[in-house]
């Protein structure tokens, strides 16, 4: 019998949240009790029973994490947060259960197939990392820490989500902004125009507004989101994570966190940051100098390029040196066409079809599609792509349902904050990137074991497939299938070529900015400084070629400090792999069925059933290397 997607409610979401969370957790608890009831079971039967419990645990946590970030009703968001806390507390309790641990420690893996043996190894590792072998007092403290970390994470994220700041400026200070932007920001009764820190306002204002003082004003507001409350929470979070790691026998949180990633150790994170910083140093300095020279044409007294000015002068250089006007480029990227183009491109590339469905969702602008392969539904996706009050402020893919073969279909949700009209190409690239995570979740969702379903690889690999998919947002032939102006004229190929040249022209600056973020996430967790601002100033000076705005507090709104903890380096680590993966494709034939199908089946469809290094080597026919990344950074 064909599997059905999750039935979402048409109205009473509070009842749905409570019932699904409680029912799922009750099942998970029952499975734990059954595993400990002394009934003789084969090794495979034990793992199969555990799998049912893991499915139930995922069903209790995935949808609550999503709804806590996206539901329009604050009461529903709060209810989802509470349910997520309960699910997290159960996982902590389960992973510290010595009696349960003994059941798995006694399992003989000799007769298990490789996937089942891999699952057993992961289960035993999780018990150890949960503190099952610690004394009673230590386990109790670890449980307290885990519960408090969940709450602090939620409070931090909520503060960023809800702290939408704004500036009010005279209409004439909108000079440089696109006409549709100006039209969408009418003058208020006080004669002023409001500009918010939400992406559809902040990003274009920072890039196009001629008024330098206004750019700095909105940049300061953006960099202070969550301040001062989140700086206090961050101190607590860093201390809690360090205490957790120390209680488990690790020297630092980065050591604990890196153990289950490709990179392996905390020290290796620091080494990687320095390696990329050195590789990009010369190029980044040249990029900084180019921006500074251009800025001094407008103001000879400028001595440095700040985060308030970098995007603005970057756009000017792209216009003047490459004849690329981002505002002119926007007219080819109507949101509705881009969304359909994304579906057409990825469908053709991976042999998929998307069938829009009329199903209940949590907000009016959310659209849902069944994903079909060879006419068979393999999952469902939901696209929540525009900003609204109380919604997650960045771009990310959230799991709704974990796919398990023969039991439940994978469902994922793309959460973004794009404008409803014309998009910038950078936003188009972001849409392709995030959709890559969604495809990974769906294509990797046909697993026997829930533990290996979807985006279940090491966390420092998860960005690689998405970063690689961005390449399809740069191909002129592909873009011309959906990038049309109001008259239906496709974007010119020579314009796309210049866009790529212009985007690559400051790759050194971009890489160093990413390394700065990586160093912030690593060093704050490693050192837990008393003064976060002082360390950010030091790291900005050392790694970023763009000066931070003094007396601002970027860390308070840096959401990756909760979700990625010390692992922001993941983005650059994954990019090294993504460039290597893309080297297997022929840029003159981006839809070549053989390589695309092999990539789909060897990397995406295998989910977390193998180590990431094995997935990459299986596709490339060799271990990954820095060669493609180094060539790209050097200008190839």
C-alpha positions as CSV (number, residue, x, y, z in Angstrom):
1,X,0.0,0.0,0.0
2,X,1.3,3.5,-0.9
3,X,2.5,5.6,1.9
4,X,0.6,8.9,2.6
5,X,2.1,12.2,3.7
6,X,1.5,13.6,7.1
7,X,-2.0,14.9,7.5
8,X,-1.6,18.5,8.7
9,X,-4.6,20.2,10.4
10,X,-6.9,22.7,8.7
11,X,-7.4,24.8,11.8
12,X,-6.7,23.7,15.4
13,X,-2.9,23.6,15.4
14,X,-2.6,23.6,19.1
15,X,-4.4,20.3,19.4
16,X,-2.3,18.9,16.6
17,X,0.9,19.9,18.2
18,X,0.0,18.5,21.6
19,X,-1.5,15.2,20.2
20,X,1.3,14.4,17.8
21,X,4.1,15.3,20.3
22,X,2.5,13.4,23.2
23,X,1.6,10.3,21.1
24,X,5.0,10.1,19.5
25,X,6.8,10.5,22.9
26,X,4.6,7.9,24.5
27,X,5.5,5.4,21.7
28,X,9.2,6.2,22.2
29,X,9.0,5.6,25.9
30,X,7.1,2.4,25.4
31,X,9.8,1.1,23.1
32,X,12.4,1.8,25.7
33,X,10.4,-0.2,28.3
34,X,10.0,-3.1,25.8
35,X,13.7,-3.1,25.1
36,X,14.4,-3.5,28.8
37,X,11.7,-6.1,29.6
38,X,14.0,-9.0,29.4
39,X,12.4,-10.7,26.4
40,X,15.0,-12.7,24.5
41,X,15.5,-11.0,21.1
42,X,17.9,-11.5,18.2
43,X,20.4,-8.6,17.5
44,X,18.4,-7.6,14.5
45,X,15.1,-7.6,16.4
46,X,16.6,-5.4,19.0
47,X,17.7,-2.9,16.4
48,X,14.4,-3.0,14.6
49,X,12.6,-2.2,17.9
50,X,15.0,0.6,18.5
51,X,14.3,1.9,15.0
52,X,10.6,2.2,15.8
53,X,11.5,4.3,18.9
54,X,13.8,6.5,16.9
55,X,11.1,7.2,14.3
56,X,8.8,8.2,17.1
57,X,11.4,10.4,18.7
58,X,12.0,12.1,15.4
59,X,8.3,12.5,14.9
60,X,8.1,14.3,18.3
61,X,10.9,16.7,17.6
62,X,11.1,17.5,13.9
63,X,7.7,19.1,13.4
64,X,7.9,21.0,16.7
65,X,11.3,22.5,15.8
66,X,9.8,23.7,12.5
67,X,6.6,25.1,14.0
68,X,8.4,26.9,16.8
69,X,10.2,28.9,14.1
70,X,7.4,29.4,11.5
71,X,3.9,29.2,12.8
72,X,2.1,32.6,12.6
73,X,0.5,32.2,16.0
74,X,2.7,33.0,19.0
75,X,0.8,30.6,21.2
76,X,1.4,27.8,18.8
77,X,5.1,28.6,18.6
78,X,5.3,28.6,22.3
79,X,3.5,25.2,22.5
80,X,5.9,23.8,19.9
81,X,8.9,25.0,21.9
82,X,7.6,23.3,25.0
83,X,7.0,20.1,23.2
84,X,10.5,20.3,21.7
85,X,11.9,20.7,25.2
86,X,10.1,17.5,26.3
87,X,11.4,15.6,23.3
88,X,15.0,16.8,24.0
89,X,14.7,15.8,27.7
90,X,13.5,12.3,26.7
91,X,16.6,11.8,24.4
92,X,18.9,12.9,27.2
93,X,17.2,10.5,29.6
94,X,17.3,7.6,27.0
95,X,20.9,8.1,26.3
96,X,21.8,8.0,30.0
97,X,19.8,4.9,30.7
98,X,22.3,2.3,31.8
99,X,19.9,-0.6,31.7
100,X,19.0,0.2,28.1
101,X,22.7,0.6,27.3
102,X,23.5,-2.8,28.6
103,X,20.9,-4.3,26.2
104,X,22.9,-2.9,23.3
105,X,26.3,-3.5,24.8
106,X,25.4,-7.1,24.9
107,X,24.4,-7.3,21.2
108,X,26.7,-9.5,19.1
109,X,27.3,-7.7,15.8
110,X,28.9,-10.7,14.1
111,X,25.7,-11.7,12.2
112,X,24.5,-8.1,11.4
113,X,24.8,-6.7,7.9
114,X,27.1,-3.7,7.5
115,X,24.2,-1.2,7.8
116,X,22.9,-2.7,11.0
117,X,26.4,-3.0,12.4
118,X,26.9,0.7,11.6
119,X,23.7,1.6,13.4
120,X,24.8,-0.4,16.5
121,X,28.1,1.4,16.5
122,X,26.3,4.8,16.4
123,X,23.9,3.9,19.2
124,X,26.7,2.8,21.5
125,X,28.6,6.0,20.6
126,X,25.6,8.1,21.5
127,X,25.2,6.4,24.8
128,X,28.8,7.2,25.6
129,X,28.5,10.8,24.5
130,X,25.3,11.1,26.6
131,X,27.2,10.1,29.7
132,X,25.8,6.6,30.3
133,X,29.0,5.5,31.9
134,X,29.2,8.4,34.4
135,X,28.2,8.4,38.0
136,X,24.7,9.3,39.1
137,X,25.6,12.9,40.1
138,X,27.3,13.5,36.8
139,X,24.5,12.1,34.8
140,X,22.0,14.2,36.7
141,X,24.1,17.3,36.0
142,X,24.4,16.4,32.3
143,X,20.6,16.1,32.1
144,X,20.3,19.6,33.7
145,X,22.8,21.0,31.3
146,X,21.0,19.5,28.2
147,X,17.6,20.8,29.3
148,X,19.0,24.3,29.9
149,X,20.8,24.3,26.6
150,X,17.6,23.6,24.8
151,X,15.9,26.5,26.5
152,X,18.8,28.9,26.0
153,X,18.9,27.9,22.3
154,X,15.2,28.7,21.9
155,X,15.5,32.0,23.8
156,X,18.4,33.1,21.7
157,X,16.7,32.2,18.4
158,X,13.4,33.8,19.6
159,X,15.2,37.0,20.4
160,X,16.7,37.2,16.9
161,X,13.5,36.3,15.3
162,X,11.4,38.8,17.2
163,X,13.8,41.7,17.4
164,X,13.0,43.4,14.1
165,X,14.6,46.8,14.3
166,X,14.1,49.7,12.0
167,X,15.2,53.2,11.1
168,X,13.0,56.0,9.9
169,X,14.5,58.3,7.2
170,X,13.5,61.1,4.9
171,X,12.2,59.8,1.5
172,X,15.1,61.5,-0.4
173,X,17.5,59.3,1.5
174,X,16.2,56.4,-0.6
175,X,18.3,57.6,-3.5
176,X,19.9,54.7,-5.3
177,X,17.2,52.1,-4.4
178,X,15.1,50.4,-7.1
179,X,11.8,51.9,-8.1
180,X,9.8,49.0,-6.8
181,X,11.6,49.2,-3.5
182,X,10.7,52.9,-3.1
183,X,7.1,52.2,-4.1
184,X,6.9,49.5,-1.5
185,X,8.0,51.9,1.2
186,X,5.5,54.8,1.3
187,X,6.0,57.9,3.5
188,X,4.3,57.7,6.9
189,X,2.3,60.4,8.6
190,X,5.5,61.7,10.1
191,X,6.9,62.3,6.6
192,X,9.5,59.5,7.0
193,X,10.0,56.1,5.5
194,X,10.6,53.0,7.6
195,X,13.4,50.5,6.7
196,X,13.6,47.3,8.8
197,X,16.3,44.8,9.4
198,X,14.3,42.1,7.7
199,X,16.2,40.7,4.6
200,X,13.9,42.2,1.9
201,X,14.7,45.7,3.3
202,X,18.2,45.3,4.7
203,X,20.0,43.6,1.9
204,X,19.0,46.0,-1.0
205,X,19.4,49.1,1.2
206,X,22.9,48.1,2.2
207,X,23.8,47.5,-1.4
208,X,22.2,50.4,-3.3
209,X,21.5,53.3,-0.9
210,X,23.7,56.3,-1.8
211,X,23.4,57.8,1.6
212,X,26.4,56.5,3.6
213,X,25.0,57.6,6.9
214,X,21.8,55.8,6.3
215,X,23.6,52.6,5.3
216,X,25.6,52.8,8.6
217,X,22.4,53.4,10.6
218,X,20.6,50.3,9.2
219,X,23.8,48.2,9.5
220,X,24.1,49.2,13.1
221,X,20.5,48.2,13.8
222,X,21.0,44.9,12.0
223,X,24.2,44.1,13.9
224,X,22.5,44.8,17.3
225,X,19.6,42.5,16.9
226,X,19.2,40.4,20.1
227,X,21.4,42.8,22.0
228,X,21.9,42.9,25.0
229,X,19.8,39.9,26.1
230,X,21.5,37.4,23.7
231,X,25.0,38.3,24.8
232,X,24.1,37.2,28.3
233,X,22.5,34.0,27.0
234,X,25.6,33.4,24.9
235,X,27.8,33.5,27.9
236,X,25.6,31.0,29.6
237,X,25.4,28.7,26.5
238,X,29.2,28.7,26.1
239,X,29.7,27.8,29.8
240,X,27.1,25.1,29.6
241,X,28.6,23.5,26.6
242,X,32.1,23.6,28.0
243,X,30.9,22.0,31.3
244,X,29.1,19.3,29.3
245,X,32.3,18.5,27.3
246,X,34.5,18.5,30.4
247,X,32.1,16.2,32.4
248,X,32.3,13.8,29.5
249,X,36.1,13.9,29.5
250,X,36.8,16.3,26.6
251,X,39.2,19.2,26.9
252,X,36.8,21.6,25.2
253,X,33.5,21.8,23.5
254,X,35.1,22.0,20.0
255,X,36.8,18.6,20.8
256,X,33.5,17.1,21.8
257,X,31.6,18.6,18.8
258,X,34.3,17.7,16.2
259,X,34.6,14.1,17.3
260,X,31.5,13.1,15.2
261,X,32.4,15.3,12.2
262,X,34.7,14.7,9.2
263,X,37.3,17.1,10.7
264,X,37.7,14.9,13.8
265,X,39.3,17.2,16.5
266,X,38.9,20.8,17.8
267,X,42.6,21.6,17.0
268,X,41.9,20.6,13.4
269,X,39.3,23.3,13.2
270,X,41.8,25.9,14.1
271,X,44.3,24.5,11.6
272,X,41.8,24.5,8.9
273,X,40.9,28.2,9.6
274,X,44.5,29.2,9.3
275,X,45.1,27.2,6.1
276,X,42.2,28.8,4.3
277,X,43.1,32.2,5.7
278,X,46.6,31.8,4.3
279,X,45.4,30.6,1.0
280,X,43.1,33.6,0.6
281,X,45.3,36.3,2.1
282,X,46.8,37.8,-1.0
283,X,43.6,37.8,-3.0
284,X,41.6,39.2,-0.1
285,X,43.9,42.1,0.4
286,X,43.7,43.0,-3.3
287,X,39.9,42.9,-3.1
288,X,40.0,45.2,0.0
289,X,42.3,47.6,-1.8
290,X,40.1,47.8,-4.9
291,X,37.1,48.7,-2.7
292,X,39.1,51.3,-0.8
293,X,40.4,53.0,-4.0
294,X,36.9,53.2,-5.3
295,X,35.4,54.5,-2.1
296,X,38.1,57.3,-1.9
297,X,36.8,58.6,-5.2
298,X,33.7,59.5,-3.4
299,X,35.3,60.5,-0.1
300,X,39.1,60.9,0.0
301,X,39.1,60.9,3.8
302,X,38.0,57.2,4.0
303,X,40.6,55.0,5.6
304,X,38.9,51.7,5.7
305,X,35.9,49.8,4.3
306,X,33.3,48.9,6.9
307,X,30.5,46.3,6.8
308,X,28.2,49.3,6.1
309,X,30.0,50.1,2.9
310,X,31.4,46.9,1.5
311,X,28.3,45.7,-0.4
312,X,27.7,49.2,-1.7
313,X,31.1,49.7,-3.2
314,X,31.2,46.0,-4.3
315,X,28.1,46.8,-6.4
316,X,29.7,49.9,-7.8
317,X,32.8,48.0,-8.9
318,X,30.7,45.4,-10.6
319,X,28.9,48.1,-12.5
320,X,32.0,50.0,-13.5
321,X,34.4,47.2,-14.1
322,X,32.1,44.4,-15.4
323,X,29.0,46.4,-16.6
324,X,26.8,44.4,-14.2
325,X,24.1,46.5,-12.5
326,X,22.4,44.3,-9.9
327,X,19.3,46.4,-10.1
328,X,19.1,45.9,-13.9
329,X,19.8,42.1,-13.3
330,X,16.8,42.0,-10.9
331,X,14.3,42.6,-13.7
332,X,15.0,39.1,-15.1
333,X,14.3,37.3,-11.8
334,X,10.6,37.5,-11.1
335,X,9.9,35.4,-8.0
336,X,7.2,33.2,-9.4
337,X,9.2,32.4,-12.5
338,X,12.3,31.6,-10.5
339,X,10.4,29.2,-8.2
340,X,9.0,27.3,-11.2
341,X,12.4,27.4,-12.9
342,X,14.0,25.9,-9.8
343,X,11.5,23.0,-9.9
344,X,12.0,22.5,-13.6
345,X,15.8,22.5,-13.4
346,X,16.1,20.1,-10.4
347,X,13.4,17.9,-11.8
348,X,15.3,17.5,-15.1
349,X,18.6,17.1,-13.4
350,X,17.6,14.4,-11.0
351,X,14.7,12.7,-12.9
352,X,12.0,14.1,-10.6
353,X,8.6,15.7,-11.1
354,X,6.8,18.0,-8.7
355,X,3.0,17.9,-8.4
356,X,1.5,20.8,-6.5
357,X,-1.1,19.7,-3.9
358,X,-3.8,21.5,-2.1
359,X,-3.1,20.5,1.5
360,X,-3.5,22.3,4.8
361,X,-0.5,24.3,5.8
362,X,0.4,26.7,8.6
363,X,0.4,29.9,6.6
364,X,-1.3,31.2,3.5
365,X,1.7,31.7,1.3
366,X,3.1,28.2,1.9
367,X,3.0,25.9,-1.2
368,X,3.2,22.1,-1.1
369,X,4.4,19.6,-3.8
370,X,4.5,15.9,-4.0
371,X,7.9,14.7,-5.3
372,X,7.6,12.0,-7.9
373,X,10.2,9.7,-9.3
374,X,9.1,7.4,-12.2
375,X,5.6,8.4,-11.4
376,X,5.8,7.2,-7.8
377,X,5.5,9.7,-4.9
378,X,8.8,9.6,-2.9
379,X,8.1,12.5,-0.5
380,X,6.5,15.9,-0.1
381,X,8.1,19.4,0.1
382,X,6.7,22.6,1.5
383,X,8.0,26.0,0.4
384,X,7.6,28.9,2.9
385,X,9.6,31.6,1.1
386,X,8.4,35.0,2.2
387,X,8.8,37.0,5.5
388,X,6.1,37.5,8.0
389,X,5.9,38.6,11.7
390,X,7.3,36.0,14.1
391,X,8.9,33.9,11.4
392,X,12.5,32.6,11.3
393,X,14.7,35.3,9.8
394,X,17.2,33.4,7.7
395,X,17.1,30.7,5.1
396,X,17.1,27.0,6.1
397,X,15.6,23.6,5.4
398,X,13.7,22.0,8.2
399,X,12.6,18.4,8.5
400,X,8.9,17.8,8.9
401,X,8.9,14.0,8.7
402,X,11.9,11.6,8.6
403,X,11.6,9.2,5.7
404,X,11.8,5.5,6.5
405,X,11.3,2.8,3.9
406,X,7.9,1.3,4.0
407,X,6.8,3.3,7.1
408,X,6.7,7.0,6.4
409,X,7.4,9.4,3.5
410,X,10.1,12.1,4.0
411,X,8.8,15.6,4.1
412,X,10.8,18.7,4.3
413,X,10.2,22.5,4.5
414,X,12.2,25.3,2.9
415,X,12.0,28.4,5.0
416,X,13.3,31.6,3.5
417,X,12.6,35.4,3.4
418,X,12.5,36.4,-0.2
419,X,10.7,39.4,-1.7
420,X,7.4,38.7,-3.5
421,X,8.4,40.5,-6.6
422,X,11.8,40.8,-8.2
423,X,14.8,38.9,-6.7
424,X,18.5,39.6,-6.8
425,X,20.6,36.9,-8.3
426,X,22.2,36.4,-5.0
427,X,18.8,35.4,-3.6
428,X,18.3,33.1,-6.6
429,X,21.6,31.4,-5.7
430,X,20.4,31.1,-2.1
431,X,17.2,29.5,-3.2
432,X,19.0,26.9,-5.2
433,X,21.4,26.3,-2.2
434,X,18.6,25.7,0.3
435,X,16.6,23.6,-2.1
436,X,19.7,21.4,-2.3
437,X,19.2,20.5,1.4
438,X,15.5,19.8,0.7
439,X,16.4,17.4,-2.2
440,X,19.0,15.7,0.1
441,X,16.3,15.1,2.7
442,X,13.8,13.7,0.2
443,X,16.2,11.6,-2.0
444,X,18.0,10.3,1.1
445,X,14.7,9.5,2.8
446,X,14.3,5.9,1.6
447,X,16.4,4.3,4.3
448,X,15.6,1.2,6.4
449,X,17.1,2.9,9.5
450,X,15.8,6.3,10.6
451,X,19.2,7.2,11.9
452,X,20.6,7.3,8.3
453,X,17.7,9.1,6.7
454,X,18.0,12.3,4.7
455,X,20.7,14.8,5.6
456,X,22.2,12.4,8.1
457,X,25.9,12.7,7.1
458,X,28.6,14.3,9.2
459,X,27.5,17.9,9.8
460,X,30.6,19.4,8.1
461,X,29.5,17.7,4.8
462,X,25.9,18.7,4.7
463,X,26.5,22.0,2.9
464,X,28.5,20.5,0.1
465,X,25.6,19.2,-2.0
466,X,23.8,22.5,-1.6
467,X,26.8,24.6,-2.5
468,X,27.3,22.5,-5.6
469,X,23.7,23.0,-6.7
470,X,24.4,26.7,-6.8
471,X,26.3,26.1,-10.0
472,X,23.1,25.5,-11.8
473,X,22.0,29.1,-10.9
474,X,25.0,30.4,-12.9
475,X,24.6,28.6,-16.2
476,X,23.4,31.0,-18.9
477,X,21.5,28.3,-20.9
478,X,19.7,27.2,-17.7
479,X,18.9,30.7,-16.5
480,X,17.5,31.6,-19.9
481,X,14.7,29.1,-19.4
482,X,13.2,31.1,-16.5
483,X,15.1,34.4,-16.2
484,X,12.9,36.6,-18.3
485,X,12.1,40.3,-18.2
486,X,8.6,41.7,-18.2
487,X,8.6,41.5,-22.1
488,X,9.6,37.8,-22.0
489,X,13.1,38.4,-23.2
490,X,15.6,35.9,-21.6
491,X,18.6,37.2,-19.7
492,X,21.5,37.7,-22.2
493,X,24.3,35.1,-22.0
494,X,27.0,37.7,-22.1
495,X,25.4,39.4,-19.0
496,X,25.4,36.1,-17.2
497,X,29.1,35.7,-18.1
498,X,29.9,39.2,-16.7
499,X,27.8,38.4,-13.6
500,X,30.0,35.4,-12.9
501,X,33.2,37.4,-13.5
502,X,31.9,40.1,-11.2
503,X,30.9,37.7,-8.5
504,X,34.2,35.9,-8.6
505,X,36.2,39.2,-8.6
506,X,36.0,39.5,-4.8
507,X,36.1,35.9,-3.8
508,X,39.1,36.5,-1.6
509,X,37.1,39.1,0.5
510,X,34.2,36.7,0.7
511,X,36.3,33.8,1.8
512,X,38.0,35.8,4.5
513,X,34.6,36.9,5.8
514,X,33.5,33.3,6.0
515,X,36.8,32.5,7.9
516,X,36.1,35.4,10.3
517,X,32.7,33.9,11.1
518,X,34.4,30.5,11.5
519,X,36.9,31.9,13.9
520,X,34.2,33.6,15.9
521,X,32.3,30.4,16.4
522,X,35.4,28.4,17.1
523,X,37.2,30.8,19.4
524,X,34.2,31.8,21.5
525,X,33.5,28.2,22.2
526,X,37.2,27.4,22.9
527,X,38.1,30.4,25.1
528,X,34.7,31.6,26.5
529,X,36.0,35.1,26.9
530,X,34.6,37.5,29.4
531,X,34.3,40.2,26.7
532,X,32.8,38.9,23.4
533,X,33.1,42.3,21.7
534,X,36.8,42.5,22.4
535,X,37.4,39.1,20.8
536,X,35.2,39.9,17.8
537,X,37.3,43.0,17.3
538,X,40.5,41.0,17.4
539,X,39.2,38.3,15.1
540,X,37.8,40.9,12.6
541,X,41.2,42.6,12.5
542,X,43.0,39.3,12.0
543,X,40.8,37.6,9.4
544,X,38.3,40.0,7.8
545,X,39.5,42.6,5.3
546,X,36.3,44.5,6.0
547,X,36.2,46.5,9.2
548,X,33.5,45.9,11.8
549,X,31.4,48.8,13.0
550,X,32.6,49.7,16.5
551,X,30.1,49.6,19.3
552,X,28.0,46.9,17.6
553,X,27.4,43.4,18.8
554,X,27.2,41.0,15.9
555,X,27.4,37.9,18.1
556,X,24.0,38.7,19.6
557,X,22.3,38.0,16.3
558,X,24.6,35.3,15.0
559,X,22.2,32.4,15.0
560,X,24.8,29.9,13.8
561,X,26.3,30.1,17.3
562,X,23.3,28.0,18.5
563,X,22.7,25.7,15.5
564,X,26.3,25.2,14.4
565,X,28.0,25.9,17.7
566,X,31.8,25.8,17.1
567,X,31.4,24.5,13.6
568,X,30.8,27.4,11.3
569,X,33.9,26.3,9.5
570,X,31.5,23.7,8.0
571,X,30.6,26.1,5.2
572,X,34.2,26.5,3.9
573,X,35.1,22.8,4.6
574,X,32.0,21.8,2.6
575,X,32.9,24.3,-0.2
576,X,36.2,22.5,-0.7
577,X,34.3,19.3,-1.3
578,X,31.6,21.0,-3.4
579,X,34.1,22.4,-5.8
580,X,35.6,18.9,-6.1
581,X,32.2,17.3,-6.6
582,X,31.4,19.7,-9.4
583,X,34.6,18.9,-11.2
584,X,33.0,15.7,-12.2
585,X,30.4,17.5,-14.3
586,X,30.8,18.9,-17.8
587,X,30.0,22.7,-17.7
588,X,28.9,22.4,-21.3
589,X,26.4,19.7,-20.5
590,X,25.0,20.4,-17.1
591,X,22.1,17.9,-17.4
592,X,24.2,15.0,-18.5
593,X,22.1,12.1,-17.3
594,X,24.9,9.7,-16.5
595,X,26.9,11.9,-14.1
596,X,23.8,13.5,-12.5
597,X,22.2,10.1,-11.9
598,X,25.4,8.7,-10.4
599,X,25.7,11.7,-8.1
600,X,22.0,11.4,-7.1
601,X,22.4,7.7,-6.4
602,X,25.9,7.6,-4.9
603,X,25.7,10.8,-2.7
604,X,22.2,12.1,-2.2
605,X,20.1,8.9,-2.1
606,X,22.4,7.2,0.3
607,X,21.7,9.7,3.1
608,X,23.9,9.0,6.1
609,X,24.3,5.3,5.3
610,X,28.0,5.8,4.8
611,X,30.7,8.2,6.0
612,X,30.8,11.3,3.9
613,X,34.3,10.6,2.7
614,X,33.1,7.2,1.4
615,X,30.2,8.9,-0.4
616,X,32.4,11.4,-2.1
617,X,35.1,8.8,-3.1
618,X,32.3,6.5,-4.5
619,X,31.1,9.3,-6.8
620,X,34.5,10.8,-7.8
621,X,36.4,7.5,-7.9
622,X,39.0,8.9,-5.6
623,X,39.3,10.7,-2.2
624,X,38.4,14.4,-2.2
625,X,41.2,17.0,-2.6
626,X,41.8,20.7,-2.4
627,X,42.8,21.0,-6.1
628,X,39.5,22.3,-7.4
629,X,39.0,24.7,-4.5
630,X,42.5,26.0,-4.9
631,X,42.0,26.6,-8.6
632,X,38.8,28.4,-8.0
633,X,40.3,30.6,-5.3
634,X,43.2,31.4,-7.6
635,X,40.8,32.6,-10.3
636,X,40.4,29.5,-12.5
